[in-house]
Amino acid sequence: MRYPQPHRNGGETQQNFHSTVSLQKLKRFNSLILVFRFSGFCFTLASAVFMFTNYGVSDSLDWLNFDAFRYVFVANMIASVYSLFEMTAAVWEISRNATLLPEICQVWFDFSHDQVFAYLLLSASSAGTEMARAMKGTCTDGTVFCVQSDIAIALGFVGFLFSGVSALLSGFRVVCFIINGSRFYV
Amino acid sequence: MRYPQPHRNGGETQQNFHSTVSLQKLKRFNSLILVFRFSGFCFTLASAVFMFTNYGVSDSLDWLNFDAFRYVFVANMIASVYSLFEMTAAVWEISRNATLLPEICQVWFDFSHDQVFAYLLLSASSAGTEMARAMKGTCTDGTVFCVQSDIAIALGFVGFLFSGVSALLSGFRVVCFIINGSRFYV
């Protein structure tokens, strides 16, 4: 972790300037990640809530009776809890200029989990879509149920998009760490 | 594109040595990508062939009658054609030490397409899995059809794994290009 050093001579001034620029750029980069994580959190939580409250139309039309809808709920719930943790970690890093976990653990943890949860959300949303399409025939007596399922799945797809972008950004940090030995890219 | 330079003085010898090491490491890296692409090609092509030949058990049990199975076939077919193109590009780069397209286009093209096709394969396989699960009740008179569908979907999942790893490797090249202005990482 590089901190700005006190001025002593020209060389150190140069290093200080470089470190300050690095810190500012890293803060901006982390803020960008934070925005994507917050958006992802909102959409995945909304998807999970929409799916969880999708019952009561009739005895047979309950999201718990359909494995794909259970998968959508669980995947979005996991992703939203993870996004909440990552938002905390990002706010911590922006405010204290240090990672929550040791740097090498943090960059690999972020990237691997972003990637896996993006895949999880896509897989759940695709399975949910297929189930929703297969149910269209039985939707005459449960239109509200079907529409609410569609909305939950659509929100999950948007959550996947934000997770995918977060995975790209945290992947960038991992490669910076591999090449430079630090998450700083300047 | 850096080529080894003829020896003239100490500085150039150093640069020549560096370039040779870079070239050798890049060749090894490209060979690794080639292995993953070839594996991905085999599995996605096998999946597409398995799905395409999955008919004739009865009139109703034909893969063309199920949208998820059509999706599995199309996604795996597209991914296998893309893998074939990328294998050609990798062999070209290994043999001629130059990319098929201009370097910046090549690294971005590879990464974006790897990522998108990995997502496509996962989405298709997940949708296909959901359809296969929903069909289990009707599988008493078409066991061969159901087993062959399951195999095609499983092969698609393995193809997705190889595409995902290829996306990671080509993502590494993109970040090298962003940071160093070259796909060389040494």
Contacts between the chains, C-beta under 8 A, distances in Angstrom:
chain1	res1	chain2	res2	distance
A	67	B	133	6.9
A	68	B	130	5.2
A	119	B	119	8.0
A	119	B	122	5.9
A	119	B	164	7.6
A	122	B	119	5.9
A	122	B	122	5.8
A	122	B	123	5.7
A	122	B	126	7.4
A	123	B	122	5.7
A	123	B	123	7.4
A	123	B	126	4.2
A	124	B	126	7.5
A	126	B	122	7.4
A	126	B	123	4.2
A	126	B	124	7.5
A	126	B	126	4.0
A	126	B	127	4.6
A	126	B	130	7.7
A	127	B	126	4.7
A	127	B	127	6.5
A	127	B	129	6.6
A	127	B	130	4.2
A	128	B	130	7.9
A	129	B	127	6.6
A	130	B	68	5.2
A	130	B	126	7.7
A	130	B	127	4.2
A	130	B	128	7.9
A	130	B	130	4.0
A	130	B	131	5.6
A	130	B	134	7.8
A	131	B	130	5.6
A	131	B	134	7.3
A	133	B	67	6.9
A	134	B	130	7.8
A	134	B	131	7.3
A	134	B	134	5.5
A	164	B	119	7.5
A	168	B	171	7.8
A	171	B	168	7.8
A	171	B	171	5.6
A	171	B	175	7.5
A	172	B	175	5.7
A	172	B	178	7.8
A	175	B	171	7.4
A	175	B	172	5.6
A	175	B	175	3.7
A	175	B	176	7.1
A	175	B	179	7.6
A	176	B	175	7.1
A	176	B	179	7.0
A	178	B	172	7.7
A	179	B	175	7.6
A	179	B	176	7.0
A	179	B	179	6.1
A	179	B	180	7.8
A	179	B	185	6.5
A	180	B	179	7.8
A	185	B	179	6.5
